[in-house]
Amino acid sequence: MWESLFKKYINILFFLFLTIFKGNSQKPFFRSDKDQLWLSMDLHIHSVFSDGNVWPTIRVEEARREGLDLIAITEHLEYQPHEEDIPNPDRNRSFFVATESINKGEKLKVINGSEITREMPPGHINAVFVKDANLLLHEDSLSGIKEANKQNAFVFWNHPNWDEQRIDGIARLDQFHEYLIKNKLLHGIEVVNESTFSEEALQLALENNLTILGTSDIHGIIDWEHQIPNGGHRPMTLLNVENESEKSVKLALFEGKTVVWFKDLLIGKEENLKALIKSNLVFGHLKYIKEKLIVEVELTNKSMNSFKLEYLGDYSFHQRASVFSIPANNKIILKIKTITKKKEISLPFRILNTVIAPKKTLIYNFIIK
């Protein structure tokens, strides 16, 4: 009997261990390699300490279960609709509550942030890596933004296409934003927020060298909003860093080394998307079968996102058309008619579910030996 109880006890402990550290053992969304490390992050989320519907620890558990590397708790500074039930004199409180639920040694990190909440202009502005959110609460928004910069925070413009503040849904700069950019007080812009993607915001990012960001801006339950149990994922920012330190993360954000993952779409500057593609779409070696002039090559998708490809070269395929998809975490074999035997071939593809500029997708040329 005691042996049976002991085994039962051990099994329960093992189950609890797996539950607590589930996020640590999950497969990453996108593969890193020896030359680069990709972190997944959501820099815009809310709890009941502003206008969200859940306690901050739930935000931690959601991110842990989904497998994110970093989240920022970004409560509205000025907008406190729950204050009658949850008085919030300390605007850092939700961050402290969230960090208390982080387990020692786990990969998930939580950083402090705030949302400066104003009419347009400037609209809503997020600051992350803030040291004291209380000091950002000013009568005028500019003073709050300057204080965030004084704290060496990373500052970005939230949902510039929000139809509550832009009735046409078009992101555009006002003089206030131009002032912020000129004086290096604004560092990034959301091109994806919750369920919207703004080509105009992407263009503003490219024209003004602002970091391209995608966030969930979650207020409700992440599983319900984005169908996580059914294979969905929240909008997030993928960041190319040297290491997982706070210094490296901040540096990469300021340098704009980001790609946004929105549904099955990847959005970012060309150089950043190429770096991500290089690590996650991997070709094997050329292999001719007997004396045939048809070469076989294995293509592996190492990411959790499917890719839609259009071949742009002169060869033709033996068993498929020039447009095809490769599912997440999957392999396919391409059979290519090369006419003569080659030691090396070039395969240029348009990656159809990427965006590097409005109406423009990434072209990547794979060299295969």
Buried (B, 14 or more C-beta within 10 A) or exposed (E): EEEEEEEEEEEEEEEEEEEEBBBBEBEBBBBBEEEBBBBBBBBBBBBBBBBBEBBBBBBBBBBBBBBBBBBBBBBBBBBBEBEEEBEBEEBBBBBEBBBEBBEEEBBBBBBBBBBBBBEBBBBBBBBBBBEEBBBBBBEEBBBBBBBBBEBEBBBBBBBBBBEEBBEEEEBBBEEBBEBBBEEEBBBBBBBBBBEBBBBBBBBBBBEBEBBBBBBBBBBEEBBEBBEBEEEEBBBBBBBBBEEEEEEBBBEBBBEBBBBBBBBEBBBBBBEBBBBBBBBBBBBBEBEEEEEEEBBBBEBBBBBBBBBBBBBEBEBBBBEEEBEBBBEBBBEBEBBBEBEEEBEEBEBEBBBBBBBBBEEEBBBBEBEBE
